[in-house]
Amino acid sequence: MSNSPAPLSTWARNVSPSPTLAVDAKAKALQAAGEDVCGFAAGEPDFDTPEHIKEACIAALKAGKTKYAPTPGIEPLRQAIVDRYLAEYGLKAAPSQVIVSPGGKFNCYLGVLATCSPGDEVIVPAPYWVSYPEMVKLAGAVPKFVLADDRTGFRLTPEMVEAAITPRTRLLILNSPSNPTGAVYSRSELEAIVAVALKHNLYILSDEMYEHLVYDGAKPTCIATFSKEVEARTITVAGFSKTYAMTGWRIGTTLAPAPIAKAISELQSQMSSNVTTFAQFGALAALKEKEKTSAALKVMMTAFDRRRKMLHAELNKIPGVTCLLAEGAFYLFPNITSFGLKDLDFCNRLLDTEKVAAVPGSAFGAEGYLRLSYATSDEIIKKGVERLARFCATLKK
């Protein structure tokens, strides 16, 4: 009789670790060992959380806000989120339609769980955020990838979505501004795609985490505002991590039709209870103390815009590299196919020889690209691009 342990579950055996976190961890390990690493892998602002947000959290701690809170979030925060959507987009909703979760990643996963059953198909536009396919698989559903490369500005067309739909399709994921490409869909582009989803009675998960990080006059689009029909089928995910430099706080938000919001809240009640209570008061300050928050965001966006343009210009000076100028988020997604090297090999060699950390495009479903985050200092960008250019010069094209 064998004493070997029983095998792990299907979920545990089939889930893939986050490639972005893996690259960042390797870079940090090299830094800890004394290496001078230029890191372009992390998907988080290099700014600190604004002081008024931290102070509100500290005050809540001192006031004893350390007990359980309602599963979907404290009432003042949910009301403030509803007020924000009304002020910014003219979208009317009730606090009962809002769920505050421990991070936007969890909000997305709960949205998939609430709408998809085993065997259902989910359309996942590629390049995609690395967690989408894993969330779909953990729900027992099947991710169906549709690649839009740099020839279409990394944006899907309605025809591409239509061609991917089958009788088993249940959900369409959209992400604008995009991680990893920084692409921003126009309202008219999204309306055309959403019309296809509506025609086939699909749910839409609209990941709008980077909605406030846009440049060159680009405008964020809240898909739920298109029509009452669209609103009734749209799960809107946003949060505090990127806009307010609060990645470690783990506070994401969902705005959804009442039946879906109720389902998500019930799922969360069994999986994580509530977001850390005192942290929610920091998030509340981010929304209520608008002048201070806007001032902090302006400083961050000025730096991001400068770095975006600088990195874009320097990348396109490197023979063999081509790169579109992103309109949102804080990533560029250069094309390196001319070097004839798999992007994973390219990134491993780049880190080993030049100590530059980048994430391969294949991690996002797009072989032949790199994701470079410019949420880092001007100095690291300049030094890192010089090293990247030196590395590229050693490769046969």
C-alpha positions as CSV (number, residue, x, y, z in Angstrom):
1,M,0.0,0.0,0.0
2,S,1.5,3.3,-1.0
3,N,2.1,6.0,1.6
4,S,2.6,8.7,-1.0
5,P,0.3,11.8,-0.5
6,A,-2.8,12.1,-2.5
7,P,-2.4,14.4,-5.6
8,L,-3.1,18.0,-5.4
9,S,-6.4,19.3,-6.8
10,T,-7.0,20.1,-10.5
11,W,-7.0,23.8,-9.6
12,A,-3.7,23.6,-7.8
13,R,-2.0,21.5,-10.6
14,N,-3.2,23.7,-13.4
15,V,-2.8,27.3,-12.1
16,S,0.2,29.2,-13.3
17,P,2.2,31.6,-11.1
18,S,2.2,35.2,-12.0
19,P,5.0,35.9,-14.4
20,T,5.2,39.6,-13.6
21,L,5.6,38.9,-9.9
22,A,8.2,36.2,-10.7
23,V,10.3,38.6,-12.7
24,D,10.0,41.3,-10.0
25,A,11.0,38.8,-7.3
26,K,14.1,37.7,-9.3
27,A,15.1,41.3,-9.8
28,K,14.7,42.1,-6.1
29,A,16.7,39.1,-5.2
30,L,19.6,40.3,-7.4
31,Q,19.3,43.7,-5.9
32,A,19.4,42.2,-2.4
33,A,22.6,40.4,-3.4
34,G,24.2,43.8,-4.3
35,E,23.5,43.9,-8.1
36,D,22.7,47.1,-9.8
37,V,19.4,46.1,-11.4
38,C,17.2,48.3,-13.6
39,G,13.7,47.1,-12.9
40,F,10.9,47.6,-15.5
41,A,8.7,44.7,-14.3
42,A,6.6,46.0,-11.4
43,G,3.1,47.1,-12.1
44,E,2.8,49.7,-9.3
45,P,3.5,53.4,-8.9
46,D,6.8,54.3,-7.4
47,F,5.2,57.0,-5.4
48,D,4.1,56.8,-1.8
49,T,0.4,56.8,-0.8
50,P,-0.6,60.5,-0.2
51,E,-0.3,61.6,3.4
52,H,-4.0,62.5,3.9
53,I,-5.0,58.9,3.0
54,K,-2.5,57.4,5.4
55,E,-3.5,59.8,8.1
56,A,-7.2,58.8,7.7
57,C,-6.2,55.1,8.1
58,I,-4.2,55.9,11.2
59,A,-7.0,57.9,12.7
60,A,-9.4,55.0,12.1
61,L,-7.0,52.6,13.8
62,K,-6.7,54.9,16.8
63,A,-10.5,55.2,16.9
64,G,-10.8,51.4,17.2
65,K,-12.0,50.7,13.7
66,T,-10.5,47.2,14.0
67,K,-13.5,45.0,14.0
68,Y,-15.4,43.2,11.3
69,A,-17.1,45.4,8.7
70,P,-20.0,44.6,6.4
71,T,-18.8,42.2,3.7
72,P,-19.4,44.5,0.7
73,G,-17.7,47.5,2.5
74,I,-18.5,50.2,5.0
75,E,-21.5,52.2,4.0
76,P,-19.8,55.7,3.7
77,L,-17.2,54.2,1.3
78,R,-19.8,52.5,-0.9
79,Q,-21.8,55.8,-1.0
80,A,-18.6,57.7,-1.9
81,I,-18.0,55.3,-4.8
82,V,-21.5,55.7,-6.1
83,D,-21.1,59.5,-5.8
84,R,-17.9,59.2,-7.8
85,Y,-19.5,57.4,-10.7
86,L,-22.3,59.9,-10.8
87,A,-20.0,62.9,-10.8
88,E,-17.5,61.5,-13.3
89,Y,-19.7,59.6,-15.7
90,G,-23.3,60.5,-14.9
91,L,-24.0,56.9,-13.9
92,K,-26.7,56.5,-11.3
93,A,-26.4,53.5,-8.9
94,A,-27.2,52.5,-5.4
95,P,-24.6,51.6,-2.7
96,S,-26.0,48.1,-2.7
97,Q,-24.5,47.6,-6.2
98,V,-21.0,48.3,-4.9
99,I,-18.7,45.6,-3.5
100,V,-15.4,46.6,-2.0
101,S,-12.9,43.6,-2.2
102,P,-9.4,42.9,-1.1
103,G,-7.8,44.1,-4.4
104,G,-9.0,44.5,-7.9
105,K,-7.7,41.1,-8.8
106,F,-10.2,39.5,-6.4
107,N,-13.0,41.7,-7.8
108,C,-12.3,40.4,-11.3
109,Y,-12.2,36.8,-10.0
110,L,-15.5,37.2,-8.2
111,G,-17.0,38.7,-11.3
112,V,-16.1,35.6,-13.3
113,L,-17.3,33.3,-10.5
114,A,-20.6,35.0,-10.3
115,T,-21.4,34.7,-14.0
116,C,-19.5,31.6,-15.4
117,S,-20.1,27.9,-14.8
118,P,-17.8,25.0,-15.6
119,G,-17.6,24.6,-19.4
120,D,-18.6,28.2,-20.2
121,E,-16.3,30.2,-22.5
122,V,-14.8,33.6,-21.7
123,I,-13.4,35.8,-24.5
124,V,-10.0,37.2,-23.3
125,P,-8.4,39.8,-25.5
126,A,-4.7,39.4,-25.9
127,P,-2.3,40.9,-24.9
128,Y,-4.1,40.3,-21.6
129,W,-3.4,40.9,-18.0
130,V,-1.7,37.7,-16.8
131,S,-4.4,36.8,-14.2
132,Y,-7.4,36.7,-16.5
133,P,-6.8,33.2,-17.9
134,E,-6.1,31.8,-14.5
135,M,-9.2,33.3,-13.0
136,V,-11.3,31.8,-15.8
137,K,-9.7,28.4,-15.3
138,L,-10.2,28.5,-11.5
139,A,-13.9,29.1,-12.2
140,G,-14.0,25.9,-14.3
141,A,-14.6,28.0,-17.4
142,V,-12.5,28.1,-20.6
143,P,-10.5,31.1,-21.8
144,K,-10.8,31.9,-25.5
145,F,-8.0,34.2,-26.6
146,V,-8.3,36.8,-29.3
147,L,-5.0,38.4,-30.3
148,A,-4.9,42.1,-31.3
149,D,-1.2,43.0,-32.0
150,D,0.5,46.3,-32.7
151,R,-0.9,46.4,-36.2
152,T,-4.4,47.2,-34.7
153,G,-3.0,49.3,-31.9
154,F,-3.6,46.3,-29.5
155,R,-7.3,46.9,-29.8
156,L,-9.9,44.4,-30.8
157,T,-12.5,45.0,-33.6
158,P,-16.1,44.0,-33.4
159,E,-15.4,41.4,-36.2
160,M,-12.7,39.8,-34.1
161,V,-15.1,39.4,-31.2
162,E,-17.9,38.1,-33.3
163,A,-15.7,35.4,-34.8
164,A,-14.7,34.2,-31.3
165,I,-18.2,33.7,-30.0
166,T,-19.7,30.2,-29.8
167,P,-22.9,28.9,-28.2
168,R,-20.9,28.4,-25.0
169,T,-19.6,32.0,-24.7
170,R,-20.8,33.6,-21.5
171,L,-18.5,36.5,-20.7
172,L,-16.4,39.1,-22.6
173,I,-13.5,40.7,-20.7
174,L,-12.5,44.3,-21.7
175,N,-9.6,46.3,-20.2
176,S,-9.1,49.9,-21.1
177,P,-6.6,51.5,-20.4
178,S,-4.8,48.2,-20.9
179,N,-2.3,46.4,-18.9
180,P,0.1,45.4,-20.5
181,T,0.0,47.6,-23.6
182,G,-1.3,51.0,-22.4
183,A,-3.8,51.0,-25.2
184,V,-7.0,53.0,-24.7
185,Y,-10.2,52.3,-26.7
186,S,-12.3,55.2,-27.9
187,R,-15.9,55.3,-26.8
188,S,-17.1,54.5,-30.3
189,E,-14.8,51.5,-30.6
190,L,-16.1,50.1,-27.3
191,E,-19.7,50.8,-28.3
192,A,-19.2,48.7,-31.5
193,I,-17.7,45.8,-29.5
194,V,-20.3,46.0,-26.8
195,A,-23.1,45.9,-29.4
196,V,-21.8,42.5,-30.5
197,A,-21.7,41.3,-26.9
198,L,-25.3,42.5,-26.4
199,K,-26.4,40.8,-29.5
200,H,-25.2,37.4,-28.2
201,N,-26.5,38.1,-24.7
202,L,-23.0,38.1,-23.1
203,Y,-22.0,39.5,-19.8
204,I,-19.1,42.1,-19.9
205,L,-16.4,42.4,-17.3
206,S,-15.0,45.9,-17.8
207,D,-11.6,46.2,-16.0
208,E,-11.2,50.0,-15.6
209,M,-8.4,49.9,-13.0
210,Y,-6.3,52.4,-14.9
211,E,-9.2,54.7,-15.8
212,H,-7.5,57.9,-14.4
213,L,-4.1,57.2,-15.9
214,V,-4.6,58.6,-19.4
215,Y,-2.5,61.0,-21.6
216,D,-2.7,63.2,-24.7
217,G,-6.4,64.0,-24.2
218,A,-7.5,60.4,-24.1
219,K,-10.7,59.9,-22.1
220,P,-11.6,56.9,-20.0
221,T,-14.9,55.3,-20.9
222,C,-17.3,53.7,-18.4
223,I,-19.0,51.0,-20.4
224,A,-22.0,50.8,-18.1
225,T,-23.1,54.2,-19.2
226,F,-23.9,53.1,-22.8
227,S,-27.5,52.1,-22.2
228,K,-29.7,50.5,-19.6
229,E,-29.4,47.2,-21.5
230,V,-25.6,47.4,-21.3
231,E,-25.6,48.5,-17.7
232,A,-27.7,45.4,-16.8
233,R,-25.0,43.1,-18.2
234,T,-21.8,45.0,-17.2
235,I,-19.5,44.3,-14.2
236,T,-17.3,47.3,-13.7
237,V,-14.1,46.7,-11.8
238,A,-11.9,49.6,-10.6
239,G,-9.9,50.4,-7.4
240,F,-7.4,52.4,-5.5
241,S,-4.1,50.7,-6.2
242,K,-2.9,52.5,-9.4
243,T,-4.6,55.9,-9.2
244,Y,-3.7,56.6,-5.5
245,A,-0.5,54.6,-5.2
246,M,-2.2,52.2,-2.8
247,T,-1.1,48.8,-4.2
248,G,-0.3,47.2,-0.9
249,W,-3.6,48.3,0.7
250,R,-5.5,45.8,-1.4
251,I,-8.7,47.7,-2.1
252,G,-10.6,47.1,-5.3
253,T,-14.2,47.9,-6.2
254,T,-17.0,46.3,-8.2
255,L,-20.1,48.2,-9.5
256,A,-22.6,45.7,-10.9
257,P,-26.3,45.1,-11.5
258,A,-28.1,44.3,-8.3
259,P,-28.4,40.5,-8.8
260,I,-24.7,40.1,-9.7
261,A,-23.6,42.4,-6.9
262,K,-25.6,40.3,-4.4
263,A,-24.0,37.1,-5.8
264,I,-20.5,38.6,-5.6
265,S,-21.1,39.8,-2.0
266,E,-22.3,36.3,-1.0
267,L,-19.3,34.7,-2.6
268,Q,-16.9,37.1,-0.8
269,S,-18.6,36.5,2.5
270,Q,-17.5,32.9,2.3
271,M,-14.0,33.6,0.9
272,S,-12.6,36.6,2.6
273,S,-15.2,38.4,4.7
274,N,-14.4,42.1,4.4
275,V,-11.6,44.3,3.3
276,T,-9.4,45.4,6.3
277,T,-11.7,47.8,8.1
278,F,-9.3,50.7,8.9
279,A,-7.9,50.6,5.4
280,Q,-11.3,51.4,4.1
281,F,-11.2,54.7,5.9
282,G,-8.1,55.6,4.0
283,A,-9.9,54.8,0.7
284,L,-12.8,57.0,1.9
285,A,-10.4,59.9,2.4
286,A,-9.0,59.4,-1.2
287,L,-12.5,60.1,-2.5
288,K,-13.8,62.7,0.0
289,E,-10.7,64.9,0.2
290,K,-10.7,65.7,-3.5
291,E,-8.4,68.6,-3.7
292,K,-5.6,66.9,-1.9
293,T,-6.1,63.7,-3.9
294,S,-6.2,65.6,-7.2
295,A,-3.0,67.4,-6.3
296,A,-1.2,64.2,-5.5
297,L,-2.4,62.5,-8.7
298,K,-1.3,65.5,-10.8
299,V,2.3,65.2,-9.5
300,M,2.3,61.5,-10.3
301,M,0.8,61.9,-13.8
302,T,3.2,64.6,-14.7
303,A,6.1,62.3,-13.9
304,F,4.5,59.4,-15.7
305,D,3.8,61.4,-18.8
306,R,7.4,62.7,-19.0
307,R,8.8,59.1,-18.5
308,R,6.3,57.7,-21.1
309,K,7.6,60.0,-23.8
310,M,11.2,59.6,-22.8
311,L,11.1,55.8,-22.8
312,H,9.1,55.7,-26.0
313,A,11.6,58.0,-27.8
314,E,14.6,56.0,-26.6
315,L,13.2,52.6,-27.4
316,N,12.5,53.6,-31.0
317,K,16.1,54.7,-31.4
318,I,17.3,51.1,-30.9
319,P,17.7,49.3,-34.2
320,G,15.3,46.4,-34.4
321,V,12.9,47.7,-31.8
322,T,9.6,49.3,-32.6
323,C,7.2,50.7,-30.0
324,L,3.8,52.3,-30.1
325,L,3.1,55.3,-27.8
326,A,0.7,54.2,-25.1
327,E,-2.2,56.5,-24.2
328,G,-2.8,55.1,-20.7
329,A,-1.6,53.2,-17.7
330,F,2.2,53.1,-17.2
331,Y,3.5,50.5,-19.6
332,L,5.0,50.4,-23.1
333,F,4.9,47.2,-25.1
334,P,7.8,47.2,-27.6
335,N,8.0,44.7,-30.5
336,I,11.3,42.7,-30.5
337,T,10.4,40.1,-33.2
338,S,13.2,41.3,-35.5
339,F,15.9,39.7,-33.3
340,G,14.6,36.2,-34.0
341,L,14.8,35.3,-30.3
342,K,11.9,34.0,-28.1
343,D,10.9,36.8,-25.8
344,L,11.4,34.7,-22.7
345,D,15.0,33.9,-23.7
346,F,15.5,37.6,-24.6
347,C,14.3,38.6,-21.1
348,N,16.4,36.0,-19.3
349,R,19.5,36.9,-21.1
350,L,18.8,40.7,-20.7
351,L,18.5,40.2,-16.9
352,D,21.6,37.9,-16.7
353,T,23.9,40.0,-18.8
354,E,22.7,43.6,-18.4
355,K,20.7,43.4,-15.1
356,V,17.6,44.8,-16.8
357,A,14.3,43.3,-15.6
358,A,11.5,43.2,-18.2
359,V,8.5,40.9,-18.6
360,P,8.2,38.8,-21.8
361,G,5.1,39.5,-24.0
362,S,4.3,35.8,-24.0
363,A,3.3,36.1,-20.4
364,F,0.5,38.2,-21.7
365,G,-0.4,36.0,-24.6
366,A,1.7,38.0,-27.1
367,E,5.0,36.4,-28.1
368,G,7.7,38.8,-29.4
369,Y,7.1,41.7,-27.2
370,L,8.3,43.1,-23.8
371,R,6.3,44.9,-21.2
372,L,8.3,47.7,-19.7
373,S,6.8,49.7,-16.8
374,Y,7.8,53.4,-16.6
375,A,6.5,53.6,-13.0
376,T,10.2,54.0,-12.0
377,S,12.7,56.8,-11.8
378,D,14.0,58.8,-14.8
379,E,17.5,57.6,-13.8
380,I,16.6,54.0,-14.0
381,I,14.8,54.5,-17.4
382,K,17.8,56.2,-18.9
383,K,20.3,53.7,-17.6
384,G,18.0,50.7,-18.4
385,V,17.5,51.8,-22.0
386,E,21.2,52.3,-22.5
387,R,21.7,48.7,-21.3
388,L,18.9,47.4,-23.5
389,A,20.4,49.1,-26.5
390,R,23.8,47.6,-25.7
391,F,22.2,44.1,-25.4
392,C,20.2,44.4,-28.6
393,A,23.5,45.4,-30.5
394,T,24.9,42.0,-29.6
395,L,22.0,40.1,-31.2
396,K,22.0,39.0,-34.8
397,K,19.1,40.4,-36.7
